Amino acid sequence: MQRIIKEADHETKKQYQEILAKTNQIFSQKDLSVKHEILVANNNYVDIAEALIDYAKKNCIKLIIMGTRGPTDLKGLIFGSFAHSMLSKSPIPVLLIKKLPQSFIESFTSGCNISQ
């Protein structure tokens, strides 16, 4: 799992850490190895997309999975979103996941057994 982040508030970082921990646990239970890193890029959609694509190519990643939030302002509508940038530039398949509701995140990270 890869994550490119900008500065985020403490609560958001904590939430990311909980989701990663739970996801790592699920993959480990299925004997799958999990690796995650934080990549740093300029605060520009094109630079971030290029950094992620370059990393994926160098590490033989076969699928990029990422969440979407949708455009939140006029800039997002005019210049395109990060997800759109990834879809248009990546030679590697990109799977987009709609923004998860807070209730799902809380139940996912609370330790519930989702393997049933």
C-alpha positions as CSV (number, residue, x, y, z in Angstrom):
1,M,0.0,0.0,0.0
2,Q,1.3,3.4,-0.8
3,R,0.2,6.8,0.5
4,I,1.2,10.2,-0.8
5,I,0.3,12.8,1.8
6,K,0.4,16.5,2.3
7,E,0.2,18.0,5.7
8,A,-2.8,16.5,7.5
9,D,-4.3,17.2,10.8
10,H,-3.5,14.8,13.7
11,E,-6.9,13.1,13.6
12,T,-6.6,12.4,9.8
13,K,-3.1,10.9,10.3
14,K,-4.4,8.8,13.2
15,Q,-7.2,7.5,11.0
16,Y,-4.8,6.6,8.2
17,Q,-2.6,4.7,10.6
18,E,-5.6,2.8,12.0
19,I,-6.8,1.8,8.5
20,L,-3.3,0.7,7.5
21,A,-2.9,-1.3,10.7
22,K,-6.2,-3.1,10.1
23,T,-5.5,-3.7,6.4
24,N,-2.0,-5.0,7.2
25,Q,-3.6,-7.4,9.8
26,I,-6.1,-8.7,7.2
27,F,-3.4,-9.3,4.6
28,S,-1.1,-11.0,7.1
29,Q,-3.9,-13.4,8.2
30,K,-4.0,-14.5,4.5
31,D,-0.2,-14.9,4.4
32,L,0.2,-12.0,2.0
33,S,3.1,-9.6,2.6
34,V,2.2,-5.9,2.9
35,K,4.6,-3.0,2.4
36,H,3.7,0.7,2.7
37,E,5.8,3.8,2.3
38,I,5.2,7.5,2.4
39,L,6.3,9.2,-0.8
40,V,7.0,12.9,-0.9
41,A,6.3,15.0,-4.0
42,N,5.5,18.7,-4.8
43,N,2.0,19.8,-3.9
44,N,0.9,19.6,-7.6
45,Y,-1.4,16.9,-9.1
46,V,0.9,16.2,-12.0
47,D,4.1,15.9,-9.8
48,I,2.3,13.6,-7.3
49,A,0.9,11.5,-10.1
50,E,4.2,11.2,-11.8
51,A,6.0,10.3,-8.5
52,L,3.4,7.6,-7.7
53,I,3.6,6.1,-11.2
54,D,7.4,6.2,-11.2
55,Y,7.4,4.4,-7.9
56,A,4.9,1.8,-9.1
57,K,7.0,1.1,-12.2
58,K,10.2,0.8,-10.3
59,N,8.6,-1.6,-7.8
60,C,6.7,-3.8,-10.3
61,I,3.3,-2.8,-8.8
62,K,0.6,-4.4,-10.9
63,L,-2.4,-2.4,-9.6
64,I,-2.8,1.0,-8.0
65,I,-5.8,1.3,-5.7
66,M,-6.8,4.7,-4.6
67,G,-9.7,6.6,-3.0
68,T,-11.6,9.5,-4.5
69,R,-13.2,12.4,-2.9
70,G,-14.4,14.2,-6.0
71,P,-13.7,17.8,-6.9
72,T,-14.3,20.0,-4.0
73,D,-13.9,23.3,-5.7
74,L,-13.8,25.1,-9.0
75,K,-10.1,24.3,-9.4
76,G,-10.8,20.6,-9.2
77,L,-13.4,21.0,-12.0
78,I,-11.2,23.0,-14.3
79,F,-7.8,21.3,-13.9
80,G,-9.0,17.8,-13.1
81,S,-8.7,15.8,-10.0
82,F,-5.7,13.7,-8.8
83,A,-7.7,10.6,-9.6
84,H,-8.3,11.8,-13.2
85,S,-4.6,12.6,-13.5
86,M,-3.7,9.1,-12.4
87,L,-6.2,7.5,-14.8
88,S,-5.0,9.5,-17.7
89,K,-1.2,9.1,-17.1
90,S,-0.7,5.7,-15.6
91,P,0.2,2.7,-17.8
92,I,-0.6,0.6,-14.7
93,P,-4.3,-0.2,-14.0
94,V,-5.9,2.2,-11.5
95,L,-8.8,1.1,-9.3
96,L,-10.7,4.0,-7.8
97,I,-12.7,3.5,-4.6
98,K,-15.4,6.0,-3.7
99,K,-14.9,7.9,-0.5
100,L,-15.8,5.7,2.4
101,P,-18.5,6.8,4.9
102,Q,-17.2,7.6,8.4
103,S,-19.3,4.8,9.8
104,F,-17.6,2.2,7.6
105,I,-14.1,3.5,8.6
106,E,-15.1,3.3,12.3
107,S,-16.4,-0.3,12.0
108,F,-13.4,-1.4,9.9
109,T,-10.9,-0.1,12.4
110,S,-12.8,-1.2,15.5
111,G,-11.6,-4.7,15.3
112,C,-14.7,-6.3,13.8
113,N,-14.1,-9.6,12.1
114,I,-14.7,-8.9,8.4
115,S,-13.3,-12.3,7.1
116,Q,-16.6,-14.1,7.7
